Amino acid sequence: MSPIEYIHDLKWSDIPEPIHHQASRCLLDTIGVFYGGTHTDLSKIIYDFTAMSYGGNQAKLWLDGRSVSLAGAALAHGMTIDALDMHDSCKEVKGHVGVAVIPVLIDSMGLLPDGSMDGDISGEEFMTSLVMSYDIATRAGMSLHGTACDYHTSGAWSALACAAIIARRMGLSHEKTRHALGIAEYHGPRSQMMRCIDYPTMLKDGSGYGAMAGVSAGLMAAGGFTGAPAITVEADEVSHYWDSLGSEWMLDRQCFKKYAVCYWAQASVAGAMKIQQEHQLKADDIEKITIRTFHNATRLAVRRPEDTEKAQYALPYPVAAALYFEGRLDWNEISGKIIKDEKVLQLADRIELLEDDECNAGFPADRLAKVSIKTKGGQVLEAGTTEAPWQPNSPPTDDKLITKFRALANDRISIRQADKMEKACLGISGLASAKTIQDLLYQTDTP
C-alpha cells in the first residue's frame, strides 16, 4: 500500500486491537499535557497572538472560546501542548507526534470537502485517522533524519501528517494529497533543534508551526495549490521507511513521559530516584552528584533556570528538584517560585555532567545515564546504567497514565469535567460522534 493509499483507505478493522488501545492512551495523555500547558506564559501569549492574527470561525481556542481559523487553532493548541515537555515521544525520530496531530484531528473533525465545518465523524473514524497520522509522522521523521545532515525539530516532519489528516477529512484526490504532502514538507519548519537545547526559550520543538504548516498545506492543496513531491515520502532512498505501512504500527514505538522535562534528562532523573528510593536518601544529605550520559544530554546544562523553558530543557536542575520533591516532577516543580528555591539550586550546582562512551554509543536508540551520589558522610552510592522510565518495552499501566492525566487535569478543570474527558478518551472508538471530545475542550468548567 502506498503512503497516499494508506492515508485514505485505512480502516479501523485493519488495525489490531492492541494498537486501538494504545491510540486511546496517546489521546488521553496528550490532552492531559494540554491542560498542564495552559498554565504557561507561552500558552497565554500564543492564544492572544492567534486570536489577533488568525481570526476566523472554523475553530475555537480550547478552554477559552475565542473563534479562530483552523490553521490558527493548530498553532495555538500545538504550542500549548509543546509548552509542557511531558507529551509522548519517539526515540527513532528524537521528537514528538501527538503534540501536532492530535489537536489537528480534534479541530478538523467537522471539516467537509467544500471547506465548511458542519460535518461530524464517528469515534472509529477519528481513531483510524489518529493511527494513520502517527504512522505518517513517524515515518516521515525517520526518513528526514536518515537523509538530512542536521537534526530538525518535530514540526519539520509532523507537518506532513497534519496535511494527511486534512486530505483524508476533505476526501482529496490522490494527486491533491500528493501536493499537500509536498507543500507541507516544503513549508514545514526545518528549525535546528540543538539551538533550542543550547538556548532554551519558548521556541520549543516547532510542533505548533508544523501543525499550522500541515493544515495550511492541506487546505491550499484542496484549492488547487501545487507543491513539489515530498522527498521524505517519494525518494527512492527512503522507500524502506514506508514498506511496512499497514503491517508495522508506529504507535508501538511511542514512549510516554513520567517527568515534565526533556526526554534526554529522564534517564538521569530515574537514576537519581533509584538511589534515593533504595537508600532512603534525603536530598539534604547529598554532597555531590556525578552523571555520566550521552553527549546531547550533557548539553542540557542549565543549573539555575530563569523560567520554565530553561527548567524543562535542563538536566542538573530537574535531577536536583526530583530529589528534593522525592520523585514529583510535573508543572509545579518546573515553574514559579520553586525554580528559585535556593536549596534546590545549590544541589544543582553540585552536579557534574560527563560524557560516557557507552551512553554515546547507544544514542539515539537508547538514552542512558549512570548516576552516582556521594553523601556528606562520604558514602558513594551508584544506580548503575539506567534508562528513561516507561519505555515501549515496559510501558506504564493504564492506571499510571490515568494518574498522570488526573494530576494535570485536576489543576485546570473540575473533577467532573476530568471524569468526562477520561471516559471519552478511553472509550472514544465506541462513540457515535467524536465531537464529544471537542465539546469538552470548548467548555470552561474550571475547578
Secondary structure, DSSP 8 states (H G I E B T S, - for coil): --HHHHHHH--GGGS-HHHHHHHHHHHHHHHHHHHHHTTSHHHHHHHHHHHHHSEEEEEE-TTT--EE-HHHHHHHHHHHHHTSS-S-EEGGGTB-SHHHHHHHHHHTTT--TTS-S-----HHHHHHHHHHHHHHHHHHHHHHHHH-SS-B-THHHHHHHHHHHHHHHHT--HHHHHHHHHHHHHHS---BHHHHHHS--TTTTSHHHHHHHHHHHHHHHHTT------HHHH-GGGGGGTTTTTTS-GGGGEE--SSSS-HHHHHHHHHHHHHHHHHT--GGGEEEEEEEE-HHHHT---SS-SSHHHHHT-SHHHHHHHHHTTT--SGGGGSGGGGG-HHHHHHHHTEEEEE-HHHHHHTTT--EEEEEEEETTS-EEEEEEEE-SS-TTS---HHHHHHHHHHHHTTTS-HHHHHHHHHHHHTGGG-S-THHHHHHHH-----
